[in-house]
Amino acid sequence: MNEKIVILDYGVGNLVSIKNMLKSCGVDAVITNDPGMVAAGHKYILPGVGAFDYGISNLRSAPYFSILESRVLKEKVPVLGVCLGAQLLAGSSEEGALPGLNWIPGKVIRFGKERMSEHNLKVPHMGWSEVNIKKSSRLFEKMPDSPRFYFVHSYHWVCERWQDELITSVYGYEFTAGVERENIIGVQFHPEKSHKFGRKLYENFAKLY
């Protein structure tokens, strides 16, 4: 493996664009669903695009899932969830009926229709938004000023513990845009589509964890 980051392939997500962004940062990464390669990984990226139930079902049925869960929860190997991958870290989602991973206690809810109507906003939230960093994290060390990222989503996180809230953003109202507990991190936006801000975030994940 030569200390490669493992981008987890479970049939959901924009895997190649993440790998390409990491490559532009000088970071070696591999896309795989091979249990042996997952077992040897020193960091994981859990991507995802699409519906919650489809994503969590695919992930739990992946041949490496038990290895991944053990390495993350017991061995504290760092994992970064991106977009749907971040939502799967929660215990549940209003989008689906299946339970999430519950690696960070919380739930995923849909943007409130009344609040969106008040501000004449549409769902999904799509485009660039600034984020507010809520606690110290190596993920945002030396980040360029006024960090902003590219979002495409209709649902967002609600943490059970305020200490797990990493960042927020505003779309009609302030919402949780990122979570972090120990070695487990999730961001709602797409770093691979977020130019210098996303590049720095991936660099930090690769080099500082």
N, C-alpha and C positions, 0 to 999 in steps of 0.2 A: 504493500500500500504506500510506502514511503511518506507516511504522515499526510495522506490526502484527506480532504474533507469529503464526506459521503453525502451526495444528494440522493435522497431516498426516492426510488421509483415505485409508486404504487398505482400507476395508471391514471394519475390526476395531476395536471400542472404543467407549467412552462419550464421544463427542466433545462433545456439547452440554453435558454437565455440567461438563466442563473449561472450555469457553468461558464458561459462566455463572459459575463461580468466578472466572475472570479478570476478568469484567465487574464482579463485586462488589468486586474489588480496584482498579477504575478502570483496568484494562489492556485495551487494544483487541486483539482477536484475530480471526482468520478461519479457518474450516474449509474446506480446499480439497484437490483433487487436480489442480489446474491447474498445469502446468509453469511457466508464466510467473509465476504468483503465488508459487510455491515459489522460483523463481530470485530474486525480489525480496525474499524474507523476510529479516529480520535476526536472528530466533531461531526455533527449531523445537521443537514438542512432539510426540513420537512416542508416542501412546497405544497401548492394546491390551488386549483381553480374549479369552481362548480359547487354542487349542492353538498350540504353537510352529511346527510345519510349515505350518499354514494361514496364520499370520501372516507368516512370512518369505517364503512363496511370493507372497502378496498384495503385500507391500511391494516385493519385487524386480521384480514385473510392473507396478507402478504407473508411469504415464507420466512421472513426475517423478523416478524413482529415481536415474538417473545424475546428474541435476542436484543432487539432495540429497547424494549421496555426495561429489561434487566440492566442493560448498560446505562440507560438514562437515570433510572430510579435508584439503582443500587450502587453503580460505579460512578455516578455523577458525571457522565460524559456530556459535554455541552450539546444542546440541540436548539436550533433556531427555526421556529415555525413562521412561514410566510403566507399571508393572505388566508386562504382556507386552512392552511397548515397551522396558523396561529389559532384559529377558531376551534380546531380539533383538540387543542390542549385543554379546553374547558370541559366542564361536566355535562353540559347540555346545550342545545341550541333551539330557538323557536322555529328555525327552518326545518328541523327534522324531528323524528321520534326516537332515534337511537341515542344511547348515552355516548358522550365523548370520552376522551382519555382521562379527564379529571386530574391531569398532572399538575395543574394549577386550579384550585377551586374557584369556580365562577360559572357564568352562563353567557350565552350569546343571544342578543335580542335584535329585533328589527328596528330600524329607525322609526321613531314615532310619527305617524301620519299627521296628527294635529300640529305638532311642532314644525314639520316640514311645510305644511300649508300656511302656517303663520308667516314663514319667511319666503314663501313662493319658491320652494326648493323641490327638486325631484329626487326620487330614489330609483336607481342607485346613486350614491355619492361617487362621482367620477371626476378625476382631475387632480391638480396639485393643491396641497394644503400644507400649511405650516404646522409643526408639532411643538408641544410644550413638554419639556423634560421634567418629570416629577421627582426623580431621585437620581442620585449618583450611580452611573453605570459605565463600565468600560466600553460598552457598545457605542457610546456617544462621545468618547474621548476625542478631543481635537477635531470635532465636527465643524465644518464651515458655519459661519454665522447664519442666523435665521434659517435653520434646517427645514426643508420642505420636501415632501415625498409625493409620489403618484399613487392615488387610491382608486380602486374600483370595487365597491361593496355596498350591500344593502343591509348588512347586519354588523353589529359591533359587540365588543366584549363588555361585560360588567363583572368586576372582580368581587369575590367574596371578602377578601382582605384588602384594605386600601394599600397595604404595604407592597402588594404585588403589582400595583399600577406603575408602569414605567413611563409612559408618555400619553398625552391626550392630544386631540385635535378638535376643531370646531366645524360642525356642519349643521346649522340650525341650533345646535346646542353642543356643549362640550361632551365628548365621548372618549372612552378609553381606546387608544390606538396602538398600544403596546403593553405587554406584560412581561414580568421577569421575576422568577423565584429561583434563587441559587443558580443552577446550571441550565434552567429551562427558560427560554425566551420566546416571545411571539410578537410579530409586528403585522399590523393589518394591511399596510401598504406594500407596494412592490419595489424593493430596493433596486432590482435589476432594471427598472424603468425610471429610476430617479437620479440619473446622471451623477454628479460629483458627491451628492449626499448619500446615495445608495452605495456608491463605490467605497466611500469612507466607512460606512457601516459594515460592509462585508470585509473590508481590510481589518477593522477592529475585531470582528468576530473571529477571523482567521488568526490574528497575531496576538491578541490580548487575552484570550480565554484559554 
